[in-house]
Amino acid sequence: METKILVAAHKKVQMPRNQKLYFPILVGAIYNYKQGINYQRDDEGVNISNKNPSYSELTAIYWAWKNLKNIDAVGLVHYRRYFIRKWHFSNLNNVIDEKNVEKLLSKYDVILPRKRHYYIETIYSHYVHSHHKEPLDATRKTIIKLYPSYLSSFDKVMSRRSAHMFNMFIMKKDYFDEYCEWLFNILGDVENSIDINGYSEQEKRVFGYLSEMLMDVWIEKNNIKFIENKWGMLGSQHLISKGCFFVLRKFGIKKNKTHF
């Protein structure tokens, strides 16, 4: 099985040694003129690299959709967040390898990160407490317009208290193609229906945030056979900041999230 797991990055960082499986991609490359970064650029071939400020790591997904050929599966991880084999994650030696991927995809169609649980709030309330609510409401309207059969799944996902986050996945290629066509059709319509000019630089990354919500909608509606896999994050400071962010939000204070 030929699999490529894209590693989205906006700077030069340490990458997994397995270059056959892991495929570094420079996101927002059209804006990045730094020398000495020999990753695949997301501004080559058919691309939306210029949309990286609002689409975040989705510019890597779009590039793979339009340009990666003759492969069996596609994945996306982040330069500091990976699927792992063991819970202890202190370095890149613990990331999953070809054998892990092939074993899982022999039984399932999609590999997702283990869910994040919010317990005291729904996915919808979590989103609107963290971001502007208008884009998420506009997404629902777009689904009614373009994909009405997905509406009940959308509402069901929004009422849950857990979700597969981070835009991390590994999918069989045919599922990946179907997912991308659906996802980018929705986001393109939402983009044309809202005005984000007054948003902060962080909140302008709205389409990356929305796509985190939409993955489970697509999974739910199409009854995709998936399995959850452990994930880990390099560095502890970000995990601490995420916890602080959660507490601040409970007091009505919004703090910017970090995305690509």
JOBELPE-V647375 format. One record per backbone hydrogen bond with DSSP energy under -0.5 kcal/mol. NH is the residue of the N-H (numbers start at 1). CO is the residue of the C=O. E is the energy in kcal/mol with one decimal. If there is no record, write none. Layout:
BEGIN
NH/CO/E, NH/CO/E
END
This chain:
BEGIN
3/1/-0.8, 4/73/-1.9, 5/21/-3.1, 6/4/-0.7, 6/75/-2.8, 7/23/-1.9, 8/6/-0.7, 8/77/-2.3, 9/25/-2.1, 13/11/-0.5, 19/17/-1.7, 22/18/-2.6, 23/5/-2.8, 24/22/-0.5, 25/7/-2.3, 26/40/-3.4, 27/9/-2.4, 27/25/-0.7, 29/26/-0.7, 31/28/-1.9, 32/29/-1.2, 33/31/-0.7, 38/36/-0.7, 40/24/-1.9, 42/26/-1.9, 44/41/-0.9, 49/42/-0.5, 51/48/-2.4, 52/49/-1.8, 54/51/-1.8, 55/51/-2.7, 56/52/-2.2, 58/55/-2.2, 59/56/-1.8, 60/57/-1.2, 61/57/-1.3, 62/58/-2.8, 63/59/-1.8, 64/60/-2.3, 65/61/-2.4, 66/62/-2.2, 67/63/-2.0, 68/64/-1.9, 69/67/-0.5, 72/2/-2.9, 73/2/-1.5, 74/171/-2.6, 75/4/-2.4, 76/169/-2.5, 77/6/-2.8, 78/81/-2.4, 79/8/-1.8, 81/78/-0.8, 82/232/-2.3, 84/230/-2.0, 85/94/-2.5, 94/91/-1.1, 95/92/-1.0, 96/83/-1.6, 101/97/-2.3, 102/98/-3.1, 103/99/-2.1, 104/100/-2.1, 105/101/-2.9, 106/102/-0.9, 107/104/-1.3, 108/104/-2.0, 109/225/-2.8, 110/225/-1.4, 111/170/-3.0, 112/227/-2.6, 113/168/-0.6, 114/229/-1.5, 116/163/-2.8, 118/161/-3.2, 119/161/-1.0, 120/118/-3.5, 123/160/-2.4, 124/158/-2.2, 126/122/-2.7, 127/123/-2.1, 128/124/-2.5, 129/125/-1.7, 130/126/-0.8, 130/127/-1.1, 131/127/-2.5, 137/133/-2.1, 138/134/-2.6, 139/135/-1.8, 140/136/-1.6, 141/137/-1.7, 142/138/-2.3, 143/139/-2.3, 144/140/-2.1, 145/141/-2.0, 146/142/-3.4, 147/142/-0.5, 147/143/-1.6, 150/147/-2.4, 151/148/-1.5, 154/150/-2.4, 155/151/-2.7, 156/152/-2.1, 157/153/-2.5, 158/154/-2.4, 159/155/-1.2, 160/156/-0.5, 160/157/-1.2, 163/116/-1.8, 165/163/-0.8, 168/165/-0.9, 169/76/-1.4, 170/111/-1.6, 171/74/-3.3, 172/109/-1.9, 173/72/-2.8, 175/172/-0.6, 176/172/-2.3, 177/173/-2.6, 178/174/-1.8, 179/175/-2.9, 180/176/-2.7, 181/177/-2.1, 182/178/-2.0, 183/179/-3.1, 184/180/-2.7, 185/181/-1.4, 186/182/-1.9, 187/183/-2.6, 188/184/-2.0, 189/185/-1.6, 190/186/-2.4, 191/187/-2.7, 192/188/-1.4, 193/189/-0.6, 193/190/-1.4, 194/190/-1.0, 196/194/-0.5, 199/196/-1.8, 204/200/-1.6, 205/202/-1.5, 206/203/-0.6, 207/54/-1.5, 208/54/-1.1, 208/205/-0.9, 209/205/-1.5, 210/206/-2.7, 211/207/-1.8, 212/208/-1.0, 212/209/-0.5, 213/209/-0.8, 213/210/-0.9, 214/210/-1.6, 215/211/-1.6, 216/212/-0.5, 217/213/-0.7, 218/214/-2.3, 219/215/-2.3, 220/216/-2.7, 221/217/-2.7, 222/218/-2.0, 223/219/-0.5, 223/220/-0.8, 224/219/-1.8, 226/224/-0.9, 227/110/-1.9, 229/112/-2.6, 232/82/-2.6, 234/80/-2.9, 240/236/-1.9, 241/237/-2.2, 242/238/-2.2, 243/239/-1.7, 244/240/-2.1, 245/241/-2.4, 246/242/-2.1, 247/243/-1.9, 248/244/-2.7, 249/245/-2.2, 250/246/-1.3, 251/247/-0.8, 251/248/-1.0, 252/249/-1.8, 253/248/-2.5, 254/252/-0.6, 259/257/-0.6
END
